[in-house]
Amino acid sequence: MSAGPGVLETMLIALATSLVTTVGTGWLVMPRLEARKRRIMEMHQARDQFLAMMLRVLSACARLRNVEAPDSNDSGWTPVMRERVGVERARWVKQLDEATEWMVDNMEMYGVTWPSNLLRGLIGNYVTTARWVMVSERQDDRKAELLVELTTPVWQVFGSRGWQRGPLRMARAQRRLEASIEEISTEVDRQNDASAAVA
């Protein structure tokens, strides 16, 4: 049996359609998909870096809170060990400074990538307050304590799996963050009042 003219014509039309679709997709659609893929990857990398910085804040704070600065009058510490512990604590404070600095300087890369105003506001409030805590004149131990209070509720929202991030958890995290910010503001107001009274 030989193929009739209708079958050959149908096969040529199918071949031409396939060729046009493949070439058209390669020329028109693929460049857009590649550009979009790059932007999405950059967004996720920025989010991952933000989470890494929050984790660094929590870890450095835990180390600072667990390893107290040795008292110069404590005979249980040798001068060498006092110096070594002091160097380690200074390194952890530097890690906190670098992490909060990165979060503030790069907020436009990751802050706007979350889909709701609540999440973006949570990030903005957290990042700016954490940075102000770091640049304040507080003692390092107090900074670590405040940074843990600020970071924990935000970590519970952004460090969790998407399916764990429910409206109740986000609302609770927002209330805890706002309470911590209020406490920090009140503490600053008390310090300013005390400074004004001395002057």
C-alpha positions in Angstrom: 0.0 0.0 0.0 1.2 3.4 -0.8 0.6 6.6 1.1 -2.0 8.8 -0.6 -1.6 12.5 -1.3 -3.7 13.3 1.8 -1.5 11.4 4.2 1.7 13.0 2.8 0.2 16.4 3.0 -0.9 15.9 6.6 2.6 14.7 7.6 4.3 17.7 6.0 1.9 20.1 7.8 2.6 18.3 11.1 6.3 18.6 10.4 6.1 22.3 9.5 4.0 23.0 12.6 6.4 21.2 14.8 9.4 23.1 13.4 7.7 26.5 13.7 6.6 25.8 17.2 10.1 24.6 18.3 11.9 27.6 16.6 9.3 30.1 17.8 9.5 28.9 21.4 13.3 29.0 21.3 13.4 32.5 19.9 10.5 34.1 21.7 9.6 32.2 24.9 12.9 30.8 26.2 14.8 34.1 26.6 12.0 35.4 28.8 11.9 32.2 30.8 15.7 32.3 31.3 15.5 35.9 32.5 12.7 35.2 34.9 14.6 32.1 36.2 17.6 34.3 37.0 15.5 36.8 38.9 13.8 34.1 40.9 17.1 32.5 41.7 18.5 35.8 42.9 15.4 36.4 45.0 15.7 33.0 46.7 19.5 33.5 47.2 18.8 36.9 48.9 16.2 35.3 51.1 18.6 32.5 52.0 21.3 35.0 52.9 18.8 36.9 55.1 17.9 33.7 57.0 21.6 32.9 57.3 22.2 36.4 58.9 19.3 35.9 61.3 20.8 32.5 62.3 24.2 34.2 62.7 22.6 36.8 65.0 21.0 34.1 67.1 24.2 32.0 67.3 26.5 34.9 68.1 24.0 36.1 70.8 23.9 32.6 72.4 27.7 32.5 72.5 27.9 36.0 74.1 25.3 35.2 76.7 26.9 31.8 77.5 30.5 33.1 77.8 30.6 36.0 80.2 33.5 38.5 80.2 35.9 37.5 83.0 36.1 39.9 85.9 39.6 41.4 86.2 39.6 40.7 90.0 38.7 37.0 89.6 41.8 35.0 90.5 40.4 31.9 88.6 41.3 33.5 85.3 44.9 34.0 84.1 45.7 37.1 82.2 46.1 35.1 79.0 42.7 33.4 79.3 41.1 36.8 80.1 42.6 38.2 76.9 41.5 35.2 74.8 38.0 35.3 76.1 37.9 39.0 75.4 39.1 38.5 71.9 36.5 35.8 71.3 33.7 38.0 72.7 34.9 40.9 70.5 34.8 38.6 67.4 31.2 37.6 68.2 30.2 41.2 68.6 31.8 41.9 65.3 29.7 39.1 63.8 26.6 40.7 65.1 27.6 44.1 63.7 28.3 42.6 60.3 25.1 40.6 60.2 22.8 43.5 61.2 24.7 45.8 58.8 24.2 43.4 55.9 20.5 43.0 56.7 20.0 46.8 56.6 22.2 47.4 53.6 20.5 44.7 51.5 16.9 44.9 52.7 15.7 45.9 49.2 17.0 42.7 47.8 15.0 40.4 50.1 12.5 42.5 52.0 10.2 43.2 49.1 10.2 39.6 47.8 7.6 38.3 50.3 4.0 38.5 49.2 2.2 40.4 51.9 2.5 43.8 53.6 2.5 42.1 57.0 5.6 40.1 56.1 7.4 43.0 54.6 6.6 45.2 57.6 7.8 42.5 60.0 11.1 42.4 58.2 11.5 46.2 58.0 10.7 46.7 61.7 13.0 43.9 62.7 16.0 44.8 60.6 16.0 48.5 61.5 15.5 47.9 65.2 18.2 45.2 65.3 20.6 47.6 63.6 19.8 50.4 66.1 20.4 48.0 69.0 23.8 47.1 67.6 24.9 50.8 67.1 23.6 51.8 70.5 25.8 52.4 73.6 24.4 49.4 75.5 26.6 46.8 77.0 27.3 43.8 74.7 25.4 41.4 77.0 22.3 43.7 76.9 22.6 44.0 73.1 22.7 40.2 72.8 19.6 39.9 75.0 17.6 42.4 73.0 18.7 40.9 69.7 17.5 37.5 70.7 14.1 39.0 71.8 13.9 40.7 68.4 15.1 37.9 66.2 13.2 34.9 67.8 9.7 35.9 66.6 10.9 36.8 63.2 12.8 33.6 62.9 9.7 31.6 63.8 7.9 33.1 60.8 10.6 33.2 58.2 12.8 30.3 59.3 9.8 28.0 59.3 8.4 25.9 56.5 5.8 27.7 54.3 3.0 25.3 55.5 3.8 26.1 59.1 3.5 29.8 58.5 -0.1 30.5 59.5 -1.9 33.7 60.2 -1.9 33.0 64.0 1.8 32.5 64.1 2.5 35.6 62.1 0.2 37.7 64.3 1.8 36.3 67.4 5.3 37.1 66.0 4.2 40.6 65.1 2.9 41.2 68.6 6.1 39.9 70.2 8.2 42.0 67.9 6.2 45.1 68.6 6.4 44.5 72.4 10.2 44.1 72.1 10.5 47.3 70.1 8.3 49.1 72.7 10.6 47.8 75.5 13.7 49.0 73.6 12.1 52.5 73.0 11.1 52.7 76.7 14.6 51.8 77.8 16.1 54.5 75.5 13.6 57.1 76.8 14.6 56.2 80.4 18.3 56.6 79.5 17.7 59.9 77.8 15.7 61.2 80.8 18.6 60.1 83.1 21.1 61.9 80.9 19.0 65.1 80.8 18.7 65.0 84.6 22.5 64.7 85.0 23.2 67.6 82.6 
